[in-house]
Amino acid sequence: MQASRAIIHLDNFRYNMEAARSKAGKKVCLPVKADAYGHGALSISRIAIEAGAEYLGVATVGEGLELRAGGITAPILLFAQALPEEIPSIVSAGLSPFISDPEFAQMLDSGAEQLNKKGKVHLKIDSGMGRNGCRPEAAADLAGKIVNCRNLILEGTATHLSVSDSENDDDMAYTKEQLCKFNDAISSIRDAGLDPGIVHAANSGGLVFHEDSYFDMIRPGIFCYGYSPSDKLLPAKPVMELRSNVTVIKQVKKGEAISYGRTYITPEDTFIGIIPLGYSDGLSRRLSGDHLVKIGEDRYPIVGRICMDQCMLNLGPGTKVKRGDEVTIFGPGYTDLNDLSAKLNTIPNDLACAISKRVVRVYKD
Ligand SMILES: *Cc1c(COP(=O)(O)O)cnc(C)c1O
């Protein structure tokens, strides 16, 4: 096998899913968009369903089709708005899109009629995320229009929370306001004599900080992949570990330039190790000269610029590292994506999704 690989710790994934399920005591929709946040959508979907997830969530029609082609028969929610030309694929694959407006509902209805199928949909309400979803006051009207479409089934009603992962007072209050608008919209649907179906709102932040966001189903993504918005309230265990091997060790003299841009000059005679992992694999170029990897029990710095496909380590004079030695870049028990994302001023989701297809995923129980 090639050197650079992402070890996916399934025991940790199952632990996180069970923690989410038992905390909420509701149905679980596992978001597997973006290749399950870089963890491999098909494998993770299979395991999530075994572990009790009732629904899966994707962002694009292509992601849904990939799961269907892989034999996944569970219901799949389509979170992001697709183009009208994708409707035949949505209907034939039996994906359940979020519906934000009556026009798309009508187009989907005709698409379903043409294929002689019924399409399940979830009505999406924008309670303050400022993304897809109808205005809360338009929800009852949209629900009525969906119910009147002969080929559509209103299976659920959802909203999405924008700051539920923040403990800041203002953000807490904003989430309460979102939930209040959502509750009012749900009531207006019921008052119109209609059934909103499965009601859902909670992402990972909702799961951890807002019990009043659980309704009938939760949609925790990053929590299940091992990053909790509060390890104090509800801890999660990181699932992905990035590993490689030292494929070259070379001796260099003091004063030699390492990698593009000559940003690193060796301060003494030393050994340089090379690992076949670069920014195209998802190792951010911004970590150049700013990250320690782990080999055995020791730490070694990445020195010089991270290249597209390789990077260099200073193994020190008289190093005991040998060709082939295993290198951990991040993972449970070592530095994790919380540490790296703080350094890079981003979030763990961003870094996990960035680990590219070229890095082999190895599933470990
Ligand atoms: C991505 C996404 C989620 C999961 O969000 P996390 O913050 O990773 O828990 C839930 N619902 C929708 C609609 C999403 O797009």
The ligand as a Gaussian input file, in Angstrom:
#p B3LYP/6-31G(d) Opt

LIG

0 1
 C      -23.775000      20.090000       7.302000
 C      -25.150000      20.096000       7.832000
 C      -25.428000      19.531000       9.078000
 C      -24.349000      19.047000      10.023000
 O      -23.686000      20.131000      10.606000
 P      -22.562000      19.895000      11.734000
 O      -22.257000      21.244000      12.212000
 O      -21.410000      19.216000      11.079000
 O      -23.194000      19.041000      12.770000
 C      -26.755000      19.455000       9.466000
 N      -27.734000      19.922000       8.675000
 C      -27.494000      20.508000       7.484000
 C      -28.618000      21.013000       6.680000
 C      -26.202000      20.628000       7.028000
 O      -25.954000      21.211000       5.852000

